[in-house]
Amino acid sequence: MSAPQILVMAKAPVAGRVKTRLCPPCAPGQAARVAAAALADTLDAVAMAAAGSRVLVVDGDYPAPPGWTVAPQRGGPLGDRLANAFADNRAPGTATVLIGMDTPQLTAADHLDKALRLLADVDAVLGPADDGGWWALGLRDPGHAEILRTIPTSTPTTGRQTLTALRRHGLRVQLLPHLRDVDTAADAHAVAVMCPTDSRFARAVTAEVPSPTAVAG
């Protein structure tokens, strides 16, 4: 079996199109800069992981780092776009881990490499998110991603429904650590604390996202 690949689902950080739940307290331009920082830190983490290949699956126009493949997102609903990302970038005998750009606190050592190693022994890995969704899905056979087309996304039960669907298909699933997605200003500040102080995301949150106490005042 070939070394697993990592797919990063991302949206080009264009003002008014990304991180809209940060507005308010952020202006659209501030939210876009936070999104750009989150994406940059995510790509850095993936670059450090022991993956055989790396693919940026992007909505919009964004330059991938050297050595990466760029693929467009395809489809309407998020569930279809996720399933299409697995299908469009499928390689024979290659397990695939898909992540997004909303968890810039992840690291290669603590999260990504662990997911890649686990896929040598199980059929799927799933990283639950604190909001009820998931931040990572890894599949030994990417064809099983078809189940995502029928699972509602962005709900408090998305992760649980995904886990149930995987197990109903007879897959052995290993759970990864819980992570917090960045959706709101409160999320941004909580996640920034978990990042290295020199991370782009932590600096962007400090510069662009008013603190909850400042907003309340």
N, C-alpha and C positions, 0 to 999 in steps of 0.2 A: 504494500500500500504506500502511495506517495505521501510525502510530508503534507500535513493539513494546510489549508489556505485560510486566510482571514479576509472577510468582506467588511467594509465599513460603509454603512448606509448614512448618507449625509445630504444636507441641503446647502447649497451655496449661501454664504452669509451675506445676504442682500437685505438692506434695511426695509422693513415692512413685510418681509417674507419669512423671517426666522425669529424664534424666541418671542413671539407676540405676547405670550402670557407674562413676560417681564414688563409689559407696557400697560398701565403705569406700574411702578414708578419710573421706569426707564423710558426714554425717547426711542423711537425705532432705530436710530443710528447707534445708540448705546447698546441696545439689545443685539444688534448685528455684530458689534465689536466683541461682545461677550461670546456670541456663537462662534465667531472666527477663532477666538482663543481656545474655546473648548475643542473645536475641530483640530486645531494645530497640536494641542496636547495629546489628543486621542491618536492622531497619526504618529506622533513621536513614540507613544507607548507601543503601538502595533509594530513600528519599525524595529523595536528592541526585542520583539517576541520571536520565538523559534519557529516561525511559519515558513512553509515552502514558497508561498507567494502571497501577495497582498493586492487587494482590489478595492478601489474607491468607487462605490456605486452612488453616483451623485445626481441630484436633482438640480440642474443649472450648470454653470460653468465654474469649475474650480481646478486649479493645477495640482496634480498629484505629485508627491515626492518622486525623485529619481528611482527607477526600479519598480515602481508600482504600475498596475494596469488601471485604466479608467474605463468605467462602464456607465451608461446612462440608466437611471431608474425608468422602469416601464410599468404602466398600469395606472389605474385610478385609485381605488381604496388602498390603504396602507397594507392590508393583508395580502392583496394581489401583488403589490410592489415588492414585499418581502419574499413571497414565493417565487416571483420572477427573478429576483436577485440570485437566489439559489439556483434556479433553473438555467439562467443565462450564463452563469459563470461556473457551471458544473464541469468537472474534469473527471474522467474515469479513474476510479480507485483513490480519489482524493476527498478526505473528510473536509468539512467546511464549518468555520465558526463565523457567525454574523454578529456584529455589534453596531451600535449607533454612535452618535456624537454627543450624547447627553450625560455621559459619565466620565468626565475628564480626570476624575480621581483614580481611575483604574491604572494598574501597572502591568508590565509584562510579567514580572516575577510572581506577583500575588494573584493575578487573575487570568491573563491570557495564556501563559505557558501551562498553567494548571488545567485550563480547559482543553488545550491541545493534547496534553498527556493523557487525560481521562478518556479521550476518544479512541485510544488504543484498546480500551477494555470495555467500554460501554457503547451503546448505539447513539446516545444523545446526551448533551449537557444543556442545562437551562440555568441562566442567572436571574433570579427573581429581583424585581425592583420594589422599592419600598411603597410605591404608589399602587401596587397590584399588577403592574405589567412585568416585562422582563427586559434586561439589558443585554443579554447574550443568548444565542441559540446555536449550538453546535450539533452537527449531524454527520455520522459516518457515511450515510447515504443521503445526499442532499435531496433526492427525490421525495423524501418524507416531508419536505417543506410544503407540499401541496395542502397539508392540513391547515395551513395558516389562512387559506382563502376563506374559510368558513368561521373563523374565530373573530369575534368583535375586538377591535383594538381600542386602546386608550380608555379602558374601563378598569374598575377595581378588581375585576375577576379575570382579566386577560391572561395573566400568568398562570393562574390555577386551571383555566380552561385549556391552555396550551399543554400543560403538564398532563392533564387528563387525556387529551387527544393523543399525545405521544404514547402514553401507556396503553391506551385502547388499541393502538396499532402494534402492540407487542414489543415496544422498544424498551430497552433497559436505559433508564434515565438517571443521571447523577446531577444533583443540584450544586450550583456554584454559590459563592457568598452573595448575600443581599447587597445591593448598592442603591444609592439614592439618585434618581434622575434630577436633572436641572430643568425645571419648568417655570417656577415662580422665583421672585426675589428672595424669599426665605430659603428656597432650595439652593439658590446660587451662593448665598452666604454660608449655609451649612456645608456645602460641598467644598467651597474654597478652603475651609479650615482643614479638610482632609487632604488637600493637595500640598505638594512642596511649596514653600514660600516663594520660590523663584519661578513657579509655573506661570505660563501665560494666562491661564484662567484665573488663578488667584489674583494676579496683578490687575486683570481686566475688571474683576468684580470690585476690587477696592476702588478703582478709578471710575467705574461706570454705574454701579448699582448702589443707590442710596441704602443705607442700613435701615432695618426695621424701626429702630429708635428714632432715626432722623425723619422717617416718613411719618411716624406717630406724632412727632413734635411739630 
